[in-house]
Amino acid sequence: MKKLFILLTIALPLTFVACGDDDDTPRPNISNDNINKNLGGVDKTVERIEMPHLNSRYDYICHSTSDGTVNYAMEYDKANLQARWVAYTYDNKTAQKNYSSRTDAWAPEPFYNKQKQYQVATGTFPGYNRGHIVGSAERYYSYEANAQTFYMSNMSPMLGNFNSVYWGVIEDMVRKDWGYNVNNTKSEFYKGTLYVVKGGYIDPCNKRTIDVYNTLGDKVKMAVPNSFWIACLYVSESGVGRGIAFWLDHKDYKNQSDSYLAKLKRDAAISIDELEKRTGIDFFCNLGDKVEEHIEAKCEPTSWPGL
């Protein structure tokens, strides 16, 4: 991680590419000041590239495997019983496929072992799927990593067809065409790192809830997101970066044809700047400010395979 951070702070101002930017001229005089970065203190994981700017209203939770590898992190909204965002990477380790099936290791969020009122029980969601935010299929580098994706804090109520079809085609593209290809010698993503942040947006003016149970047996209200989103930052081995984001309203689109799904993916693509406006989240804040601004400003889908 330290080595990659050096590449971002030194190499990117010289040769970075922003989605949709036609000017690839080297910029050796760009400042790499960063006034909005996370300050790690005791927990240095908040300084990682994939982490958005933290909000003290929410709990920061980071799940690592027993060998110390950061699996994914999140900000958890206890009022809505939802992750505000989850963040993770695909690099040469986390994009490995050493374990090839779902663990189905459903479990409450262990961060709240002493605050059980915030632990959602493992039962089903009435009328909705238990939709992974970090997908099970996105964490196959170990049994332990996959099992951690089944914590209930990583679940969001999703309509069945939305989860498996419409949102699924976007998730599949990010995972298969980009994420896992960091280990594919024939791919343009080879030896790079893909940083991913995902979540659901809860509209305060049109808030929906369902009744679920916590581990104390109490019935509690869980918010149902109105939309789901993804932000992606890819950094090549040489330090060249590009970004893209997606936003999709949470509904059944009632058309599963290949042509419709291909158009749906393209239409869902937006810039990271636009996603920040819609969510109020400052993504990739640990990049230098000028680099962050350049990468997040525009999006050109044709520069991303699968779109």
C-alpha angles and dihedrals in degrees: 000000000000092000093051092050089056090052091052095049097043108024102036097063087055102045113005123138124209121208108268096003110134094193111083094166113144112256107202094165098056111124117234096204114146117199097164102050122128115258107225105200107168094348108061093178090086088067093063117117095246095056120103120218108287123243115209091215089075136054118254111219124182123188118201130176121244092265090060098257112145105237101182140321134209147181108234123210106210093188092060097028088232138117107250086207140342123210131196143146143233109217133147091287105035091045092059120111103217093141118043110191142050116275093205085207095160111188141154118259106278092206086075098049088122094040101049094168086076095048109101111215118240097249124119125275112248109246094358143074121250091248118202115226093194097038123232088231090055095063109052099130090101142359090246093052091051093046091055090060088067094066107122091234086070092055127096128180107257130176109248099243092039091055099044102033119017102030087031095065090056094046091046091053094049091047103039104029098037116010104046091038092076083086095045112100091203094054130092086228093061114137093358129111128243115206115200133190120182139174150131126268118226112203107217090205094052104030120169125192140184131202116251133159131249123216091266089064094251121140109239137177119253119191120236112218117239092209139009127219145185132201119197131191119184120195118187124220088261093052101259112145139198134172142204137168139199134210124188128176113236105247144100106271092195096218121094100170117132093240092051093048091049090053091045091058093049094046091050092057116105137156121274088240089059091048090052090054092051098045104029089229122132104221126204091004092162091071116094108273098246092046091048093049093049096048095043098046102080142016130209112186094196090068090064119073113237095035 
